């Protein structure tokens, strides 16, 4: 275990915040809410700030990354700030030739297609991960938490399968055939690649935690393309690495760092994902929240799972849908309200602001809902 310094935000300002308490399985008087991709393209101030600046450059300029992280907190009044970054940033910092192409996504100059390339990359991870390579991240986090007060910062990293899939394919893919073929044809090479990325993601989260993050989230965009058996054998061991690393950090009074584990299209993988070591299980919008809770068990805090499409359906429909999500979430020990995926770029920011205000008026527990006649 690593004890956080006494002046860490989790030891001073954020411990009693609704989001941190929910991550520990405790309900407070107010439901915590934040949105994946809340910092980004839906905000005009973000588009203005980033004009003429490449995506990865914006992630690696500490003052800029900090300001982008803070923008949705100021505008929406959300209960957590998610650190503005990208899942390929740690690879970029390690010297991997990757760029984010507008309209396409991450593109790798040299896709990783064989065991020799994997061994070279794994050796690079083992030999070159140092706190110094994460200096821009550390500085950005410190700048951000200095402005957040008692609002917690959520650290962020990509899960090994998603990153490995990008690296093997060379860029985005609908079916990840090359990555899945590598799993079958060269399983040892695949496991070495996934484990190396797991260590890199763990170091990326560690840098954010030490600089002031109060909760962390591991994000798996593509795990939903896998069977449960494949996930358990070929992915879960590497996803466990960053989640278990985060859990090694504790406050001086023994409260450990909590983590959120989220994947897209992963309804059939929920229990396998939770078994990797995360505390809060993120749930996307493809499964009713109460059904997800029934699969996970009633002792697992959940995050989710408003359908992003409801943001465009008008307030009456949106509010009815959110009430239903919150009601279904009462069967979990705690519920962090979020979308079932990220904020769409074309979402109206005023809708999100009003949605946060509405969620904050809802009863945080089933008992309170019964008392107020809302459940």
ABEGO torsion letter per residue (X at the ends): XBBBBAABAAAAAAAABAAAAAAAGBBBABBBBBBBGABEAABAAAAAAABGBBAAAAAABAAAAAAAAAAAAAAAGBABBBBBBBAAAAAAAAGBBBBBBBGAEBBBABBBABAAAAAAAAAAAAAABBAAAAAAAAAAAAAAAAAAEABBBBBBBBBAAAAAAAAAAGEBBAAGAAAAAAAAABAAAAAAAAAAAAAAAAAAAAAAAAAGBABBBBBBAAAAABBAAAAAAAAAAAAAAAAAAAAABBBAAGBBBBBBBBBBGAAAAAAAAAAAGBABBBBBAABBAAAAAAAAEAABBBBOBBBAAAAAAEAAAAAAAAAAAAAAAAABABBBBBBABBBBAABBAAAAAAAAAAAAABBABAAAAAAAGAX
